[in-house]
């Protein structure tokens, strides 16, 4: 993120003495990407940020995946993963169930009501879409309030915890990268400003407003990281609370962006998915489909044409409205469709004809397109609707 922010107390010149009121020095930490060669921020700590007093294994939920074999489109009902009031016993970090994944990105889902432990992802950035619920994310940079429809963007290495508010569950669709996640490059100037043709601008991005200071000794932080064997976890114990930053400045920090602030790009005929793009990472893109006016050519067919993803797998998370193209397929709120490379897909039978003459679609969905095949995680296998692949034909295998 290249939009500069300055929060709290920082010295006039970087890498110079910054003294506390009692006379001691604050400890400067550079949090930066790509080995000092990309976005960064400078944080000023009361205590030494690298001091730990214990480290032990943290056993993650099942992280294994299985290939999409035999190759077929799939429908996953994510709300079935947390039936009834089970959400009350989970938090947004440890309650996640892995749905889909490959070497570039892993998609999990959780319904939660408990405050999470302190957590840091050392594998890559996280983009968490809040399907429902509200609360705050407390971070080493400060507090981020979140609400339904927010993307919560958390840079790699950001220590944070999720604190639900309200009476209902926080339902979160968690996109975990093995890289950094940024706005689409074509929206940015060569110096990083969002351009006039971008569907959102810096005013729509909301970072922390003030430091968050907490006291405590022997504080545990869960760290997700990689080994040669795959993704694993470690529990670090810090002698003092890591929320000890009195000020920071720079261009790397967590922020929220609400899907309602995305301004859709429309045209006389059907627009391809890249016009709906909001973010990108290495090996994948994130798009959102929002309520919008649709094609206004007199002969337009507003729903998508049938298409083959020869270079990518397409994952659509349906999180609001009524998705015109898949009516009658069983897909509803909380559903995922996985349409893999090597298989043509498109609207449900009858939807093509029924869309003629419509001028508005009331739909809300988050799409992830990957450029390497996705495999099914434990949550994906548990939530599958086994009849989905045959919905275009109207009958199953012989």
Steps between C-alpha positions, in 0.01 A plus 500: 500500500668822388271757666710670771366525856648636823350398836609593852843621605788469252827695487556770235770290330497125452766282667571771758450509878137493612479539876218414738388769750703330773813524286552149362510417129213346307602203284460557126381205287495505121219281368566475127443290193743350249814548705503880545396551134124555522230645727585534867408668828704600803352407838624635835472250788522545875673161521740298285272346232717191442508387865332162561521272803347179360415325174293183453301332222148622416291223344293648216167363381536250217698667219522215249336522156386248239494553122175584321492153346304393311493850354157656548331823610404502865253673732604543864246608765716686750223577751467124557848500656375686810142383573276645770682692770834325451644839403489609864789265577735615222721798424601644163857364521492147645148418379581524127431194286703469183275489193731531197869557447813481288857626536391862439182545702291319760131573561341427838165573662396558859198606704618638834385664819809489722795737519802345332848457635769738379603376156751572225512347152863471386408319175333790315241775508143427603186643339201414720153574362239553773182332377310604815566636846699786646774570749860614507838366396760610752843528338850613583421805279174584681134401486297427186121498543335260256144441381309289252643535150850603609815359352750499789851518353778376731861519376727204561647511849233724658428393858125529560191348658131492404243632750138434392226745599123478484280199563549285190797317350783653306497301175837542330628385161876489545732532198857425612772572245854371475589847372386859545151618401468839332254703292502396135811645332301652214321723754826651626724778374872426472533657847214300653205741496161354411408640159182666376374184327540289817169384654609629842747754642706570810201662673337156509792339688485522879810440711556539875457851642705480820741267680374209710697451821455198725678371809583141584777253570568160340254561216439220247488561123404230248719508189412325174809432289659268246746214530626269226216267598230765447303747712528461876467705819704619797402656832732785600492649849605865533621642833287814442184557301579554127241782482756752621538722191477870587509613138575395144511634148533358153316329218453149641214445745167321540184660365137432415311556176125450483354329195222763490767758407593310182364690197412243231613546140219428254449513124259454209585129481618248759823603670764232573603414858817720508278811526389363839855458634580655836833341614775271376769272640766278347312230308146627564263797477202606713188645337162602637162506332275769648145624434516692173337614181560244228543499124295758313553401135150428362602142411712434810494174697591619851604169662849366423562302184630145539876506539795271556763598755794353312756667728323520835265358758208730589362511854184702565378565856134606498444739790190704417219572257383257234765384255318493165726260312469206741131509597368147536837338566464486879745784557400752767635722775826355632562280196824458308516386140830359375526500121837348409721557201424239236122526540264743324244664727240773489139576584247246621263370228229761450697787657643606162155559355347636823759778526400665171356843568626529859681820587613436862655209690468490877791269581799495728788257459876479559698318232852359518661393171817294537760415237590164650245226573321512833471197724230421755567548870323328787228767513440485127455124505261521796283771342459357148166468320567181299235568235624840382712381206193364321275809535566620143391163356210439735607144584792320656736225385368194330 
